[in-house]
Amino acid sequence: MTDLPPISPLPQLGAVYDGWFNFPVRVYPHHTDYAGVVWHGSYINWMESARVECLRSVGISFEDLVAAGVNLPVVNLSIRYHLPAKMGDDVIVMTKLQNPEKLRLNWAYQIRTENDLCVTALVTLVAVDMEKNKILRTLPSSLVGAIARLVGNDITPN
């Protein structure tokens, strides 16, 4: 039997370093294509999971937003694939809310292995009234408070 290398432990969920929320992911076979390379859409799923957990860490759950009739759809996504992650890798999905505006929430992402930058991305969300299917002109106060805790300052007007 072949000796296997030790597995490095993933960092704790929600650890924040230099303003970046860290979401650890271990790459499983269902994240990859037939060659064991992470399928491009898996990165987008991981980014959403990291964003949801980041908001949860400051008291905002998507369940509560939906119950309040608010949705946060993606209206813009820009992604750059630098190097692939592979089956068995431990990756960190790092996310940071950058320059929040009155109507738009701009999230930056880095997805890394221990040694490599795999993906960088920017995602923009808007708040939508689920009943009227219209963009909200102001964010719910609970969301504004959570955003202030994330970025440490006020939302800039559009």
N, C-alpha and C positions, 0 to 999 in steps of 0.2 A: 504494500500500500504506500502511496506517495504522501510525504508530509505536506500538509497544507499551510500556507502562510497565515499568520494571525490576522484576525479581523479587527480593524480599529473601531472603537466605539463611536457611534454617532453622537454629536453634541445634543444637549438637552433641547427639546422642542421649545421654541420661543426665546431662546437666548438672543440677546440684542448686543451687537458689537458695532460700535461707531454709527449708531442709528439704524443699522440694518437688522431686521427681524430674520432669524434663522429657522428654517424648516428643514429638518433632516429627512432624507429619503434613501432607502436602500433600493437599488435597481434590481427588480425581479424579472423573471422571464416574460411575464405579460406586458412589461414596459418596452420590450425590444422587438426588433424584426427577426427574421430567420437567421441572421448573421450574429445575433447577440448585441447589436448596436441599438441604443435607445431610439425608438420611433419618434419622429419629430413632434407628433401630437401629445406624447406623454409629457414633454416639457411644459406645454400649455396647461395640462391638467394639474401638474405640480405647482405651477404659478398660481392657479386659482386656489388650490388648497392652502398655500402659504398666505395668500391675501386674506382668505376667510379666517385662518387661525390668528393672523396679525390683528385683525379687527376684533376677534373674540378676546384677545389678550388685553384690550382696552375697554372691554365691556359691551361690544356690539356683536350680537349674533344675527346671522342671516335669518334665522327663524323669527326673531323679534321684528326685523325689518319687514319681512313678508307679512307677518301678522298686522303690522301697522300700514300695510298697503304700499310699501316702498320696494322697488327693485333697483339693483345697480348693474345694468347691462354694460358689457364691453362695447364701446363705440369706436375704439381704435386700438390696434395691436401691431407693434413693430418688433420683429424678433430677428436676431442674428445668431446663427449657429457657428461657433468657433471650432470646437473639437467635440467629438462624440463621447458620451458616457457609455459604459458597457455593462452588460449583465454582471451583477455582483458588486459593482462599484457602490460606494457610499457617496452620495452627493448632498450638497447643502443648497437649498433654494433660499436665496437672500432677497428680501423685498423691503422697499422703503417708499413711503408716500412722499412725493416730491412736489413742491410748489402747488399745493392744493388751491383751487380757485373756487369761486362762488358756485359754479355749476359742474365743474369737472374735477375728478380725482385722478391724479397722474401717479401711477405706480412704476417704479424702476425695479428691475430684477437682474440678478446675477445667479447663474447656476454653475457650481464648481464641484470638482472632485478635490481631493486633498492637494493635488499638484497643478490642476489645469482649470482654466476658464472654459466652460462648455458653451454657455448661452448668455447673451445679454438681451434684454427686452424692455420695452415701454408699453404700458397698457393704460388706456384712459377709460374711466367709467363715468356715467352720469346717473343721477337719481331720477327715477321715473315713478309717477303715480300709477300704480297697477290697475286701478279702476278706470281712470280716464285715458291711460296709455299716453301720457304727456310728460315731458320733462318738467321736473319740479323747479321752480324759480329760486327756491331756497332749500337748503338741506335741512332735514329734521334736526332739532336742537341736540338730541342725543348723539347724532352723528357728528355734528360740529364739535361737541365736547370731546368726543373720542379722537377726532382728527387733531385737535389742539394738543391732546396728550401725546399723540404720535409724533408730531412735528415740533412741538414746543412753541408754537406761535399761532397767530390768527390766520384765517383763510383770506387770501388776497382777492379783491373783487375782479370780475372779468373786465 
